[in-house]
Structure formats: C-alpha cells, structure tokens
Amino acid sequence: MFKKIVVFTGAGISAESGLGTFRDVGGLWKKYNIEDVATPEAFNKNPSLVLDFYNQRRKQLLKSKPNVAHLSLAKLQKKFNLVVITQNIDNLHERSGVKNIIHLHGKLTESRSTLDNKIYPINNSELNLGDLCSKGGQLRPNVVWFGEDVPNMNNAIDEVKSASIFIIIGTSLNVYPAANLINYCLKSQRIILIDPNPTRINGVEIFAKKATEFVPKLVDDLLSSNN
Ligand code: APR
C-alpha cells in the first residue's frame, strides 16, 4: 500500500508556465477588479466582460505547457498514492500526467449550463454570449466565483486528513475555504511549503524557492528515501 502524498497548489506553480498569478506584482487582481469579472453578480451585470476575461486566460492556457514542477510531481505516482488538490483552473496538472486531481475552483476548459449546471467541454478557446446548453440556457465558465460554494472542499479535507505528507506549492493562502486545508493536517504529518515569498507557519518546513527550482529536488529526495 503506497503512502499518500497530498499536494496543494496555487497560481504560483503555473507562473513559470507563463500563466499569471493573482496577488503578485503585475498579478491579475492588479489589472482587473474581482467584482467585475469573478462574481455571479458580475456575470449577471455584464456577461460579455466576464466571458472575455476567461477567454483571454483560456487563450493563454492554449499557448502554455506544464513546467518541470508539474512534471516532477507526476513522478511521485511511481512510489506514492498522489493526490493533487489545486486552486488553479488550468489543466497543467492533467497534462503533466497526474491522475488524481481535485479542482477546488473549477476548470477553465469546461462550461456549465446556467439552467441545470450540466457541464460541457470547451474545445476551442472561446465561450461567448449566445453559446447555449442543450436546453437553450446560456453557458458560463465552470469556475467557482467569489461568494459561490466550493463543492469539492469536503473531499479535499478527507484527502488531507489521510495524507502522510502535505506539500503546499505557490499559494498566498489568502482565499477561503481553500486556505483552511492546512488546518486539517494532523500533528503526525510532515508539512512542506514551497514559495519564493512564503507565508510563515509554525511546524511547517518552509523553502523560499520558485517551484521549478525546488520541486524536482524534493521529488527526487522523496523517491529515493525509504519513506
Ligand atoms: N513558484 C512558486 N510560487 C510562486 C512563484 C513560483 N515561480 N511565483 C509566485 N509564487 C507564489 C507567490 O509568492 C504567491 O504566494 O504564488 C503565490 C500566488 O498567490 P496568489 O496570486 O494569491 O494565487 P493563489 O494563492 O493561487 O490564489 C488563490 O484566489 O483569486 C482567487 O480563485 C483564485 O484560485 C485563486 C485563489
């Protein structure tokens, strides 16, 4: 029975794939107001602006690829039961070969009916006003907006509770309930945080490094150790 490693990622792991973070210098929330593009009220008020915001990010995603941090994490599956819990809506963990992924904030590559929440893939990069579900309802991005429930949170908590090692990569731990995950770690677990500007937390092994600088080394150490 392989030991379980849970990896909790944020925008920082995709930064070196060319996808912007939110709260860094030059981050997305420095260019856009959350209230204009990432809330249900914003979508009701100006759906085209919201759809365009996600179309821009989807176009960027189509031009990006997993970096060595994503690819290294996938190697852990050789020796561990790996679960990746991500706040990211990109598909870089999937494209790196990780099999067991929980998206807390949805997926940029999917749309959802505003009538019955049925999910439809977005095969190219655009989702526009007038793109309708099979029942004639407008499609929206299948992402979790501020103020909306995080349906996968309980599943994520269960995974964290049963992990031997909990690794946090590239998140400012600013957004709840996602950031609460660390509070479900048991005392017996090893907790590792990798971030060039880390949030200091007691009892956590902090490595103030970029994901591509440190994750490959950490993965090699875990694969070679007799954990
Ligand atoms: N490697 C690792 N970490 C990095 C790198 C890098 N190369 N570059 C930046 N970071 C770190 C930053 O130091 C910061 O701590 O990534 C983190 C990014 O933080 P945020 O921009 O707040 O992104 P995130 O924590 O994922 O935001 C959470 O907020 O807006 C919502 O839904 C959105 O899922 C998102 C959530």
Boltz pocket constraint, residues with backbone or C-beta under 6 A from the ligand:
constraints:
  - pocket:
      binder: B
      contacts: [[A, 9], [A, 10], [A, 11], [A, 12], [A, 13], [A, 15], [A, 16], [A, 21], [A, 22], [A, 23], [A, 24], [A, 27], [A, 87], [A, 88], [A, 105], [A, 144], [A, 169], [A, 170], [A, 171], [A, 172], [A, 173], [A, 174], [A, 175], [A, 194], [A, 195], [A, 196], [A, 197], [A, 198], [A, 209], [A, 210], [A, 211], [A, 212]]
      max_distance: 6.0
